[in-house]
Amino acid sequence: MPPRPIARIDIPAHNREELAKFYRDLFSWRIDSPGAPTNALIYESGTVGGSFPTIDARIKADELTIYVSSEDVDADLKQAESLGAKKITGKTTLAGMGEFAVFRDPSGNRIALWKSLQA
């Protein structure tokens, strides 16, 4: 099987607008907020690259989440658990966008699986 690409990265933010400006200025990322109350979408080469979720009781400042592409979220989550991962969130569907699941790797890092439902 070929290596899987990173599908997106979520970077927790105290202030989404300030953090979006930081990354725009630093990396020249094009960042949009298409009506979502808690996320700013990061675009790179015309594709969604991530978001800035608001830091709250669920999301901590030091919990960057990397999403890895998946063809089968359930199967990959099961394999991750068999290798020592701890499930945080089972497969969840975002209507019209994709499916994801989140786990902690054996070192405690948050990793998510992402399967796009868009062509």
N, C-alpha and C positions, 0 to 999 in steps of 0.2 A: 504494500500500500504506500502511495506517495505521502510525504509530509503534508499535514493539513495547515492551511493558512489561518492567521488570526483574522477573525471576522469583524470584531469591533473591540473598543476599549472604553470602559466607563470610568471617568475620573471624578471622584467626589468633590463637591464644591460647597464652600460656605456661601459664596456669592457667585451665581452662575455667570452673570454678565461680566464681572471682573475677571473670572477665570477664563472665560471665552476670549476676552480681549488679550489676556496674557498669551494664550496659545496662538491667537491670530498674529500678534506682534512677533512672537518667538519663531513660529514655524510657517507663517503665512497660510494657515489653514483657513478655509472658508467655512464659517460656522453660522448656521441658521437656527431659528427657534420657531418652527412652523406650528404655533398655537399650543404646543405642549406646555403644561404648567410647571413641570419639574425638569425637563430635559432640553438641552440645546444639542442639535445634531451636528456632528463634525463631518464635513464632506471632504473627501480626497479623491481626485479623479472621477468625480461624479457619483461616487457610491457612499453610503452611510458608513462612517468609520467609528462612531461612538457617541457618547453623551456625557453630560455633567449632572449626574443626579445630586439633588440637594442633600447635604449632610443632615441626618436626623437620627432617631432612635434605631433605625434599621441599618443605615449606611454610615460608616465611620470614615473620618478623614484619611486614614491610612489603608483603606480597603479598595484599592484599585481593582477592577474586575476585567480580566481578559477573556474574551469570547473566542472559542476555537470552533471552526467550521465542523459541522457534523452532518452526516447523511441519515443517521438514525439516533436521535437524542436518547431514547430509552436504552438502546443497546450500549451506547457509549457510557451512559451514566452507570449502568450495571457493571460494565467492565472497570470503570474508575473505582467503584465501590469494592470490587473484587481485588483491586490492587492497593487498597488501603484508604481510599477517599471517603469522606463523610458527606452525605447528601445534605444540602441546605434547602433546595427547592427542587421538587420533581418537575417533570416536563410540564411546561406552561405554554399556552398558545397565545400569541398576540395577533388578533384578528387581521388577516390580510397581509401580515408582515412575516411572521415566522414562529418557530418554536424554540424554547430554551430550557435549560436546567442548570442549576448552580450547585457546586460542591466545594469542599475544602480538600486540597491535596494533603498528602501525609505530613507536610510541614505547616499546614494551616492556612495556605494561600487560597483566596477565592478565585475559582476558575469556572467559567460558564461554557456550555455547549450551545451552539447556535445553528439552526437549520432555517435558511431563508425559504419562504413560501412564494417569493417573487421571482419571476423569470429573469 
